[in-house]
Amino acid sequence: MTCSEAPEISTMGELGTLLSWSPAQVHASTNPAIRAPPPILPPHHFYNKHLRRELILKRVLSLPFLVENLSQTATKLVDSITADELGEVPTTELSTHLQTRPRREIAGADTIADYYSISIGEVCTAIASKLLIPQSRDWGSSVCWARFTTADRTLAATGVEEHACLYVLTDKEDRNITLFPGHAELLGDRLSDWQRLAAFGPKLGTWIHLSLCPESERLLADLDHFPETSFPYKLCRTVHSSQTESTFTRPRDAASVPWSIPDKLLASASFIDSEQSNKNLRPRNQSRRSETTHNEKPRSVPSARRRPHTTAHLPSPLTAEGLVQLAWARATENNSSLIVFNCGNYERICVRHRETQTLFISPVFDVTACKDPGYIQLQVGTYTAMTLDAIARAKEAKRTPAPIRRSPRKRRNPDPTDSRAKKRQKMSIKTREKPLPPIAIASQRDMMFLTLQYGIHCSPAPASFIRAAQCLVHATKRKPNYKPPIKRSYKPEEYFELLLTSQIGDGATGVVHSANLRVVTKAGSALTHDNLVLKIAFQERQQVRMRHEYAIYQRLAEHGVTGVPQVYGLFEDLEGGAIALLMNNCGKTIWDLRPDKKRARTVITSVQRARFIEILTSVHRAGVRHCDIRAENLLIDTDGEAFIVDFDRGRFEPSEGKKKWEMEIMDVVTEGGHHDFSMPSPKFPDDDKEWWPRSPVPTPTEESDEDTPKPRRFWPATDTSNEDTDETDESNESAT
Ligand SMILES: Nc1ncnc2c1ncn2[C@@H]1O[C@H](COP(=O)(O)OP(=O)(O)OP(=O)(O)O)[C@@H](O)[C@H]1O
C-alpha cells in the first residue's frame, strides 16, 4: 500500500497525523538517458582496509525489533510534551515538504538522497528538534540532515551515496555549537550537554543511499546473510610484521541507549570464538610463517606476485560484504551508532555496537507501507535516538576518562649478549662513518609497505606498493624505464616502510597525506625520515594526471628547478586501484596561512613574493606552464621557504605569450588577490606547440571535470559549481 497523499491536518492531533505519514513509492525515471547505475565499490574503499583492529567489524546479527524500538523513542518524547509546550504545529509548512513529489529524474543514489532530504529530512529535523527542545515555539531545526558533497564528483556515479548524515552545526574555527536562534537560551542547564556533543563529534548518524534499481534491493536483502560467527572484513594481503605502535582506546557505547539489544543476543555477540572470529582479521603474517626460518630475519611477502593489469580502480559491482564494510567504516569515521541503508522504497536500520564490534541489523522494510507507526514517526524516533545517544556518549566520555592502553606490541631492546646484535652494532658504527640519508637509501629500493596510522586508521596489514618510476632527487644506476621485478619475499634491507600520519588535502588528482619513512640498513639499523607527503590517485583519469605530474617534475629536475616538490618516486599498489607519488613536505598553502580566515585575502612577505616569481620564471625557462596558479598551490614551509606545487595540469612547451599571461596571474595571486579562472585565456602565437596528455574519456562511473579546479571547500560544502579554470576554453583543443 502507499500513503502517497499528504496528511489532512486537523487541529487536534496534528503532530500525530504528521507522524503517521509514509511517503509515496518512487519510480525509476522513464527517461533512458537518466540511468540508475547499479552500485559499485567506490574507490575510497582502499581506506576501509586500514581501519584499526579494535574498530573493525567482526560480525553481523539480526535485531528484529529495532524499528519498533526507535518508533517508541518518538512516542515517549511526544507523550512527555505538554499541550502548552506543543503550541502551534506549523502544519502548512511541514506538509508542503510531505507533498513534495519525487522528481521524474530520480534514479541515482545522490538524487534519492536529495529527495529524502527535502521530503523527509526537513520535516523530521524540525519535529525532532521540537521534541528534544520542547520549550521552543518556532519549530526551527537545531539538528540538521544533509548530504555532504565531496571534491570527488565522480562518486555520484557509483550508485552509492555515503556522505549524508544527521549532524549539529558547529563553528568551523572553535567547534562551538550553532543552534537554531533562541534554542541555546531555552536549553538552560542542558546547553553544556549539547556543547559537549558538538566538541565530541558533530555527526550523529550515518545514511547510505543506493540507486533506485533491482540490484540495490537485492543488496539490501542480503545484508544479514553472513555466518553469525564472523564477518569477512577485507584487509590488505601483505604479510609483514608491522612496526607501528599506538595507544588507542576504543570509543565506548553509551551506558544506556534508546534502543534495546536482548541480553542473549549481546552475549552471543560478545562470545569471541578466537579461532573463528579472528581468522579474517588476521593479516597473513600471523597465519603464514613459512617465510621465516629459525635463524633468519623475518621476510615480508608482498600482497601479489604480479603487477595488476591496470593500476586504476576498476568498477566492480558492490557486494553485500563490500556494502556492509563501507557503511561500517563510514559510521566509524562519523563515530555514529546508527546506520540507515535506504534505496528509495526500502530501508534497513542498523546499530554499530562498538564493544563487541557487531552490526545489529533490522529486517528490510518498505518505507511506503509503514503503518502504526508511520514512516515519519520512525524517522523522528531515529533522529532523536541518534541525538540522545551521542549526547550520552559525549557526557560519559567527559566523566570517565578512558584508561590509556599500551600497545601489546613492544619493541624489543637489543640483547647486549646477542652476538648478532653486537655484530650489527659494529656494522652500524662502520656505516655511521659514511651515513646515507634514509630517504636516499629508500630511493634505491623498489618495495614500499604502506601503513595508515591516523584517526580511525591503523592498518592491520600494510599495502604493498612497487616502484613504477625512479627518484628524481638521488641518483640511481637504474635505466629510466626500468620495471623492477616483484620478489616472492623481501628482507628488511630490501624494502622501506611508509607511515601515513594524516590527510592534508583532497583534490582532483588525489588524496594528499603527510608521511614518515622508515628504512632498515644492511647493517640492521632502523633509520627514519619525517615530513614527507604521499599523494594517492585512484581513478584512471587521476592516474593519467599523476603520471603526467611526475613527467613534469622530471623535466623540472633535469633543469635544476628549485622551489617545487622533490619527488622520490611513483609507486603502484600491487592489489590494484591506486598509484602514489612520494614527495617532500612543502609546508602550508598561503590560503590556509591567511591571518583572517573570514576574508579571502592572502598575505605573504615581499621576499616570498619575489621568490614565487623567481620559481615560476625558472619553471617557464624549463619549458613548462603550471596552468593552475592559485593560493592553494603556493606553499610556505616552516623555514619561510616558498614552493609551487600541483603540476598535474601543467603543459609542455608553452608560448611566450602564455608564460607572460601566467606570470600576470602570479602577480595577482601573490598580491593577495585571486585570478578569475572563468575568464578565457587570450590566444598567442605558437600556442599550438604547447602539449599535454589528455585525460582518458571518463568511464560511465566518472564525470568529466577536465581542467576544472577543485572548488574551495567549507563545511558544509558550498555550491561552487560555477567555478572553472581559464583553461576550459582550451580543453577542447587538440593535443598530442
Ligand atoms: N608537497 C606537498 N607538501 C605539502 N602539502 C602539499 C604538497 N602537495 C600537495 N599538498 C597539499 O595538498 C593539497 C592538494 O594537493 P594537490 O593540489 O597537489 O592535489 P590535486 O588533487 O591536484 O588538487 P587540485 O584539485 O587542487 O588540482 C594542496 O592544496 C596542498 O595543501
The ligand as a Gaussian input file, in Angstrom:
#p B3LYP/6-31G(d) Opt

LIG

0 1
 N       54.368000      18.506000      -1.458000
 C       53.388000      18.987000      -0.684000
 N       53.670000      19.454000       0.545000
 C       52.696000      19.921000       1.363000
 N       51.395000      19.961000       1.033000
 C       51.053000      19.501000      -0.182000
 C       52.020000      19.008000      -1.098000
 N       51.371000      18.623000      -2.215000
 C       50.069000      18.889000      -2.003000
 N       49.864000      19.419000      -0.791000
 C       48.582000      19.822000      -0.184000
 O       47.526000      19.051000      -0.738000
 C       46.608000      19.894000      -1.424000
 C       46.126000      19.178000      -2.664000
 O       47.276000      18.843000      -3.416000
 P       47.304000      18.991000      -4.985000
 O       46.824000      20.375000      -5.314000
 O       48.628000      18.574000      -5.484000
 O       46.224000      17.890000      -5.325000
 P       45.221000      17.838000      -6.540000
 O       44.465000      16.569000      -6.379000
 O       45.973000      18.010000      -7.803000
 O       44.310000      19.068000      -6.228000
 P       43.604000      20.104000      -7.220000
 O       42.209000      19.664000      -7.319000
 O       43.795000      21.392000      -6.474000
 O       44.366000      20.079000      -8.517000
 C       47.367000      21.169000      -1.710000
 O       46.491000      22.267000      -1.805000
 C       48.249000      21.264000      -0.501000
 O       47.501000      21.780000       0.588000

